Amino acid sequence: MIKHNKKLLFICLFIVLIITAYISFITGTIKLSFNDFVVKFTTGENATLDSIIDLRLPRILIAVMVGAMLAVSGALLQAALQNPLAEANIIGVSSGALIMRALCMLFIPQLYFYLPVLSFIGGVIPFLIIVILHAKYRFNAVSMILVGVALFVLLNGILEILTQNPLMKIPQGLTMKIWSDVYILAASAFVGIILTLLISNKLNLLNLDDVQARSIGFNIDRYRWITGLLAVFLASATVAIVGQIAFLGIIVPHVVRKIVGGNYKVLIPFSTIIGAWLLLIADLLGRVIQPPLEIPANAILMIVGGPMLIYLICKGQRNRI
């Protein structure tokens, strides 16, 4: 019965996502009506609709993919590091990826279609620093996040210096996206999320201690590395296209755990759909709150995510995380 309820809930969430995407598509400075679609499909000609499709549809598709990828990345990082506060933006992964992305676009712009992989190289560096320091000093959850924040500040300082060069371009959110961005991100999303689903039955075992894992023949260290690197890849790929989007990787996994529990075989698909919806709705709100000005979706998520991070830290201190 519970299994059927979860399937029904997933279908309902998917329908909500489709409805939100449709509302996002017809909402903007230029309003669309049902008649515009009728004219397009009956005559094949509607210049206004054609131009809006090229402006809005890539943005919507990218918002859906980025939201899904960041939500899954957050869930994976929390599993790999055994830290409920872990998220790519907070521990400096996104900043490292963004620096590498900026350098690649300055010196080797012809490799544009390989940006997710190149950004991944930059994102791995702060992740490795966190893992190495944790292995040596055995941080608790809050201390690990404080080290991550220090890396975030350091890398953002470097990024600030680099961006003083007028040729140093970095992506700024979901605006002005084109179809090539969609294709690049779609390839990364497909690979990353499919691999995540393939190992999802192993993720629950990461909660075991080393002795328990060895007793059942489970190589826990290998899967922690696989999980962590997969999380870094997903986050870095989004950074390559839209820049840094904060807190989505914290908000979604915790919300999903409250709804469907902590089983990763269920948590990953639900994180995908809720992450996609949350970023899409944040982008939609940013466009309608103060038109014709746009509030970045990242700003809205920071307003929501900041208090949530404080709550999780306080809760963790009570529970001695």
C-alpha positions as CSV (number, residue, x, y, z in Angstrom):
1,M,0.0,0.0,0.0
2,I,2.8,2.4,1.0
3,K,4.7,1.5,-2.3
4,H,1.6,2.3,-4.4
5,N,1.1,5.6,-2.5
6,K,4.7,6.6,-3.3
7,K,4.1,5.8,-7.0
8,L,1.0,7.9,-7.0
9,L,2.7,10.8,-5.2
10,F,5.6,10.7,-7.8
11,I,3.1,10.8,-10.6
12,C,1.3,13.8,-9.0
13,L,4.6,15.6,-8.5
14,F,5.5,15.0,-12.2
15,I,2.1,16.5,-13.3
16,V,2.7,19.5,-11.0
17,L,6.2,19.9,-12.7
18,I,4.6,19.8,-16.2
19,I,2.0,22.4,-15.2
20,T,4.6,24.7,-13.6
21,A,6.7,24.4,-16.8
22,Y,3.7,25.4,-18.9
23,I,2.9,28.4,-16.7
24,S,6.5,29.4,-16.9
25,F,6.5,29.1,-20.7
26,I,3.4,31.4,-21.1
27,T,4.4,33.9,-18.5
28,G,6.6,36.9,-19.3
29,T,6.7,40.4,-20.7
30,I,5.0,39.0,-23.9
31,K,1.9,37.0,-22.9
32,L,0.9,33.9,-24.8
33,S,-2.6,32.6,-25.3
34,F,-4.0,29.3,-26.4
35,N,-4.8,31.0,-29.8
36,D,-1.1,31.5,-30.4
37,F,-0.6,27.7,-30.2
38,V,-3.6,27.1,-32.4
39,V,-2.2,29.4,-35.1
40,K,1.2,27.8,-34.9
41,F,0.0,24.2,-35.3
42,T,-2.6,25.0,-38.0
43,T,-0.6,27.3,-40.2
44,G,2.9,26.5,-39.1
45,E,3.7,30.2,-38.8
46,N,3.8,32.3,-35.7
47,A,6.9,34.5,-35.5
48,T,6.2,35.6,-32.0
49,L,5.8,32.1,-30.7
50,D,8.9,30.9,-32.5
51,S,11.0,33.6,-30.9
52,I,9.6,33.0,-27.5
53,I,10.2,29.3,-27.8
54,D,13.9,30.0,-28.5
55,L,14.0,32.3,-25.5
56,R,11.9,30.5,-22.8
57,L,12.1,26.8,-23.6
58,P,15.9,26.4,-23.2
59,R,15.6,28.3,-19.9
60,I,12.8,26.0,-18.6
61,L,14.6,22.9,-19.7
62,I,17.9,24.0,-18.1
63,A,16.1,25.0,-14.9
64,V,14.5,21.5,-14.7
65,M,17.8,19.7,-15.3
66,V,19.9,21.9,-13.0
67,G,17.4,21.6,-10.2
68,A,17.3,17.8,-10.6
69,M,21.1,17.5,-10.8
70,L,21.8,19.7,-7.8
71,A,19.3,17.9,-5.6
72,V,20.8,14.6,-6.5
73,S,24.3,15.9,-6.0
74,G,23.3,17.1,-2.5
75,A,21.9,13.7,-1.6
76,L,25.0,12.0,-2.8
77,L,27.4,14.3,-1.0
78,Q,25.5,13.8,2.2
79,A,25.8,10.0,1.8
80,A,29.5,10.1,0.8
81,L,30.6,12.4,3.6
82,Q,28.1,11.1,6.1
83,N,27.2,14.7,6.8
84,P,23.6,16.0,6.6
85,L,24.9,19.6,6.0
86,A,27.0,18.8,2.9
87,E,26.3,20.6,-0.3
88,A,28.4,21.4,-3.3
89,N,28.1,25.2,-2.9
90,I,28.9,25.2,0.8
91,I,32.0,23.0,0.7
92,G,33.6,24.9,-2.2
93,V,33.0,22.4,-5.0
94,S,31.0,24.9,-7.1
95,S,33.5,27.7,-6.6
96,G,36.4,25.4,-7.8
97,A,34.3,24.3,-10.8
98,L,33.5,27.9,-11.7
99,I,37.2,29.0,-11.5
100,M,38.2,26.1,-13.9
101,R,35.3,27.0,-16.2
102,A,36.3,30.7,-16.3
103,L,40.0,29.8,-17.0
104,C,39.0,27.3,-19.8
105,M,36.7,29.9,-21.5
106,L,39.6,32.4,-21.4
107,F,42.4,30.2,-22.7
108,I,40.7,27.3,-24.6
109,P,37.2,28.5,-25.6
110,Q,37.1,26.0,-28.4
111,L,36.5,23.3,-25.8
112,Y,33.1,24.8,-24.9
113,F,31.3,21.5,-25.3
114,Y,33.6,19.9,-22.8
115,L,32.9,22.4,-20.1
116,P,31.2,20.0,-17.7
117,V,34.2,17.7,-17.7
118,L,36.7,20.6,-17.3
119,S,34.6,22.1,-14.6
120,F,34.6,18.7,-12.8
121,I,38.4,18.9,-12.6
122,G,38.1,22.2,-10.8
123,G,35.3,20.9,-8.5
124,V,37.2,17.8,-7.5
125,I,40.1,19.8,-5.9
126,P,38.1,21.3,-2.9
127,F,36.3,17.9,-2.5
128,L,39.7,16.1,-2.2
129,I,40.9,18.7,0.3
130,I,37.8,18.2,2.5
131,V,38.2,14.4,2.3
132,I,41.9,14.5,3.1
133,L,41.5,16.9,6.1
134,H,38.6,14.9,7.4
135,A,40.6,11.6,7.2
136,K,43.4,13.3,9.3
137,Y,41.4,15.3,11.8
138,R,38.0,13.4,11.9
139,F,35.8,16.5,11.8
140,N,32.3,16.4,13.1
141,A,29.6,17.6,10.7
142,V,29.7,21.2,11.7
143,S,33.5,21.4,11.7
144,M,33.6,19.9,8.2
145,I,31.1,22.5,7.0
146,L,33.2,25.3,8.5
147,V,36.3,24.0,6.6
148,G,34.1,23.9,3.5
149,V,33.0,27.5,4.0
150,A,36.6,28.6,4.4
151,L,37.4,26.9,1.1
152,F,34.3,28.6,-0.4
153,V,35.5,32.0,0.8
154,L,39.1,31.4,-0.4
155,L,38.0,30.2,-3.9
156,N,35.5,33.0,-4.3
157,G,38.2,35.5,-3.5
158,I,40.3,34.0,-6.3
159,L,37.3,34.1,-8.6
160,E,36.7,37.8,-7.7
161,I,40.3,38.6,-8.7
162,L,40.0,36.6,-12.0
163,T,36.8,38.3,-13.0
164,Q,38.5,41.7,-12.9
165,N,39.7,40.7,-16.3
166,P,37.0,41.9,-18.7
167,L,37.6,38.8,-20.9
168,M,36.9,36.5,-18.0
169,K,33.2,35.5,-18.5
170,I,31.3,33.5,-15.9
171,P,27.6,32.3,-16.3
172,Q,25.0,34.2,-14.3
173,G,22.0,32.1,-13.6
174,L,19.3,30.9,-16.0
175,T,19.0,33.9,-18.3
176,M,20.1,34.1,-21.9
177,K,20.4,30.3,-22.4
178,I,20.6,28.8,-25.9
179,W,20.0,25.3,-27.3
180,S,23.6,24.3,-27.2
181,D,23.6,24.9,-23.5
182,V,20.6,22.5,-23.3
183,Y,22.4,19.8,-25.3
184,I,25.5,20.0,-23.1
185,L,23.6,19.9,-19.9
186,A,21.3,17.1,-21.1
187,A,24.2,14.8,-21.8
188,S,25.7,15.4,-18.4
189,A,22.4,15.0,-16.6
190,F,21.7,11.7,-18.5
191,V,25.1,10.2,-17.6
192,G,25.1,11.5,-14.0
193,I,21.6,10.5,-13.0
194,I,21.6,7.2,-14.7
195,L,24.8,6.2,-12.9
196,T,23.3,7.4,-9.7
197,L,20.2,5.2,-10.2
198,L,22.5,2.2,-11.0
199,I,24.3,2.5,-7.6
200,S,21.2,3.7,-5.6
201,N,20.8,0.2,-4.0
202,K,24.4,0.5,-2.6
203,L,23.9,4.0,-1.1
204,N,22.0,2.8,2.0
205,L,25.0,0.7,2.9
206,L,27.2,3.8,3.2
207,N,25.6,4.3,6.7
208,L,27.4,1.2,7.9
209,D,30.6,1.5,9.8
210,D,33.8,0.0,8.4
211,V,33.6,-3.2,10.4
212,Q,30.0,-3.9,9.5
213,A,30.7,-3.2,5.8
214,R,33.6,-5.6,5.7
215,S,31.6,-8.3,7.5
216,I,29.2,-8.4,4.5
217,G,31.9,-8.0,1.9
218,F,31.0,-4.4,1.0
219,N,33.8,-2.1,-0.1
220,I,32.6,1.0,1.6
221,D,35.6,3.2,0.8
222,R,35.3,2.5,-3.0
223,Y,31.6,3.4,-3.0
224,R,32.2,6.5,-0.9
225,W,34.6,7.7,-3.6
226,I,32.3,6.8,-6.4
227,T,29.4,8.5,-4.7
228,G,31.4,11.6,-3.9
229,L,32.9,12.0,-7.4
230,L,29.5,11.5,-9.0
231,A,28.1,14.2,-6.8
232,V,30.9,16.6,-7.8
233,F,30.4,15.8,-11.5
234,L,26.7,16.6,-11.3
235,A,27.3,19.9,-9.4
236,S,30.2,20.9,-11.6
237,A,28.2,20.3,-14.8
238,T,25.5,22.7,-13.7
239,V,28.1,25.3,-12.7
240,A,29.5,25.1,-16.3
241,I,26.2,26.3,-17.7
242,V,24.5,28.5,-15.0
243,G,27.1,29.3,-12.4
244,Q,26.5,28.8,-8.7
245,I,23.0,28.0,-7.4
246,A,23.0,27.8,-3.6
247,F,21.3,25.6,-1.1
248,L,19.2,23.4,-3.5
249,G,21.4,20.4,-2.5
250,I,20.5,21.0,1.1
251,I,16.9,21.9,0.9
252,V,15.6,19.1,-1.3
253,P,17.2,15.9,0.2
254,H,16.0,17.0,3.7
255,V,12.4,17.7,2.4
256,V,12.3,14.4,0.5
257,R,13.5,12.4,3.6
258,K,10.6,13.9,5.6
259,I,8.1,12.8,2.8
260,V,9.3,9.4,1.7
261,G,12.1,8.4,4.2
262,G,15.8,7.8,3.8
263,N,15.8,4.8,1.4
264,Y,18.0,6.1,-1.5
265,K,16.2,4.0,-4.1
266,V,13.2,6.2,-3.4
267,L,15.0,9.3,-2.3
268,I,16.9,9.8,-5.6
269,P,13.9,9.8,-7.9
270,F,11.9,12.0,-5.6
271,S,14.9,14.4,-5.2
272,T,15.1,14.6,-9.0
273,I,11.5,15.7,-9.5
274,I,11.3,18.0,-6.4
275,G,14.6,19.6,-7.2
276,A,13.5,20.3,-10.8
277,W,10.2,21.8,-9.6
278,L,11.8,23.9,-6.9
279,L,14.3,25.6,-9.2
280,L,11.6,26.1,-11.8
281,I,9.2,27.7,-9.4
282,A,12.1,29.9,-8.0
283,D,12.8,31.1,-11.5
284,L,9.2,31.7,-12.2
285,L,8.7,33.7,-9.0
286,G,11.8,35.8,-9.9
287,R,10.2,36.7,-13.2
288,V,6.8,37.7,-11.9
289,I,7.5,39.4,-8.5
290,Q,8.8,42.7,-10.0
291,P,8.4,42.7,-13.8
292,P,10.1,43.7,-16.1
293,L,13.0,43.3,-13.7
294,E,14.0,39.7,-12.8
295,I,15.1,38.5,-9.4
296,P,17.7,35.6,-9.9
297,A,16.4,32.2,-8.8
298,N,19.6,31.9,-6.8
299,A,18.7,34.9,-4.7
300,I,15.3,33.3,-3.9
301,L,16.8,30.0,-2.9
302,M,19.4,31.8,-0.7
303,I,16.6,33.5,1.2
304,V,14.9,30.1,1.8
305,G,18.1,28.1,2.2
306,G,19.9,30.3,4.7
307,P,17.4,29.9,7.5
308,M,17.1,26.2,6.7
309,L,20.9,25.8,7.1
310,I,20.8,27.6,10.5
311,Y,18.0,25.3,11.5
312,L,19.9,22.1,10.5
313,I,23.0,23.3,12.3
314,C,21.0,24.0,15.5
315,K,19.2,20.7,15.2
316,G,22.6,18.9,14.6
317,Q,24.1,20.5,17.7
318,R,21.1,19.2,19.8
319,N,21.6,15.7,18.3
320,R,25.4,15.9,18.5
321,I,26.0,15.4,14.8
